[in-house]
Amino acid sequence: MSERIRGQIWRDGEKVDGFELSKVSDCLEDSDLLIWADLECPTSETMAALADELDLDPFAIEDTTATAERVKTVAYAHHTFLMVYAVVLKGADTDQRPEAQKSPAEQAKAFDLHRISVFVKGNALITVRRTADFDIDTVVQRWDDIGGEQYGIGALLHGLLDVVVDGHFDAVQQLDDAMEDLEGLLFDERVAGRALQRQTYDLRKDLVLLRRVVLPMREVIGGIQRRRFENKAPPELDPHFSDLYDHALRAAEWTESLRDMVTTIFETNLSLADARLNSVMKKLTAWAAIIAVPTAITGFYGQNVPYPGYDHTIGFVTSSVLIVAIVVGLYVSFRRRDYL
């Protein structure tokens, strides 16, 4: 994957032509400017240059370049750092690598996770993405739709997080639909139990991965709201951030409910398997009892010793009548008790 750097500068809400990453620090002192830079698949040299350019904390740079990192927001001395994951739904899995060679995010069946590191310093917003699969143009389009550049850095940050939270909602909705389909298969006798268990396991794994990136978003957005209040930021965006927090909260609660639902599906599947096994055992027991009757009677009448009627036709008739009568009686009795 090749490195790609893009960005935009606004002056008083109007776009300014030309952008150079090395000139971002020169624009930080101008309150009339608003700067956004996006680094896609940056090299270690580019990250080092960015850290020197904006005086970024080494720990934030380390979190950005790490293989795996949790969702969080940290307020450093000279800037604020956010780590979030965008969720993008995907179709059929075309990666044929063994599961052991894939990262946990790559093992998800229903969606892709794309990590986005965000640096907020003064009037500059810097986004860093390790992969090229996330469409950053969606974020740019969101800014253009709401005219976010008119409200400063808070509007840019809100537009980015709004796209991320919307992706979380789409993923949760897809998992919810998949669970409803799975519930419909629970009582379908044509579906093999092993196949149902595998689908439940895959769904549960996807939900665990999604839960790790959805639940912490409440703290991330809540922390941004508190810092906006402490810094006495313009109040125009407060309703928007409150609405964004409400969406993140709903997504988190929905994820928790799906967690309970998938556990219920798994336990119900086990209960149904036990119930089917009990039903089979009852039928086998009933038929074994029925078959034991003719076996016992014919075995008695087959003894090589004299007994009443052994050398007469009445003996055969008696044994046959006993077999039919007892077998019919047992069958009727088992049917009434729902054994057969």
JORAVEN-V899834 format. One record per run of one state. SS is the DSSP state (H for helix, E for strand, - for the rest). FROM is the first residue (numbers start at 0). TO is the last residue. If there is no record, write none. Layout:
ss from to
SS FROM TO
SS FROM TO
This chain:
ss from to
- 0 2
E 3 10
- 11 12
E 13 15
- 16 19
H 20 26
- 27 31
E 32 39
- 40 42
H 43 53
- 54 56
H 57 64
- 65 70
E 71 74
- 75 78
E 79 88
- 89 97
H 98 100
- 101 109
E 110 120
- 121 122
E 123 128
- 129 135
H 136 145
- 146 146
H 147 150
- 151 151
H 152 184
- 185 191
H 192 213
- 214 215
H 216 229
- 230 233
H 234 300
- 301 311
H 312 335
- 336 339
